[in-house]
Amino acid sequence: MVVADLDGAGAASTAAALEARRPASALGLAADVGTEAGNVELIRAAEEAVGPIDLFFANAGVGIGGDLDTPESVWDTSFAVNTHAHRWAAKHLVPGWVARGEGYFCSTASAAGLLSQIGSAPYSLTKHAAVAFAEWLSITYGDRGIRVSCLCPQGVNTHMLTGGDLGSNLGGDVVRSAGVVLEPEEVAEVVHQAIVDERFLILPHPEVHTYLQRKATDVERWLAGMRKLQARMAPGTAG
């Protein structure tokens, strides 16, 4: 297994924790998947270390930006990491998988990619795009041996939610108000089983499926409810 992160030391630490459980099982690498070159280098390094890639998990993400006044540079970073990173990885993996007749692409989007994220336009747009890209991959290559899963959780107890990541602006109070915040280990268990079952949509928070059904059957009512939630969570608003 190869673990990659912009923070190379963090990736190495995670790999070391995995190695403690199972020696010679993990390698930590520094990688910037916010660029196409970074994805190419990561894939090359992983293949040199462990051989052909069977499963690629596009899990990098940023939760930055707010409203229409968000700087263009923030929009660019959001699209690069939350959406284009998936596209760039697939661009350099899928041809080989098609030739082999198998491969697995799992991407992390968000419940915000199925619903929306109060307070962050860049996050909502890029996560919707991530879901759409995963759907397109499954439709286009699902009958050619390539399996696709898309992870769409609500709140998970990570640095992105708690504000530990520099520039994180997801609105943790809003996320917490919408449901239970899960631990990463809980989400990992759900993801593992979903990949074993080869399910496309992975929902660690089952209530997201209910919200999605409500949105599909009555969009106007769903939007009205989201506006009420936004008003309730606005600074200075009681409740």
Buried (B, 14 or more C-beta within 10 A) or exposed (E): BBBBBBEEEBBBEBBEEBBEEEEEEBBBBBBBBBBBEBBBBBBEBBBEEBEEBEEBBBBBBBBBBBEEEBEEEBBEBBBBBBBBBBBBBBEBBBEEBBEEEEBBBBBBBBBBBBBBBBBBBBBBBBBBBBBBBBBEBBEEBEEEBBBBBBBBBBBBBBEBBEBEBEEBBBBBEBBBBBBEBBEEEBBEEBBEEBBEEEEBBBBBBEEBBEBBEBBEEEEEEBEEBBEEBBEEBEEEEEE
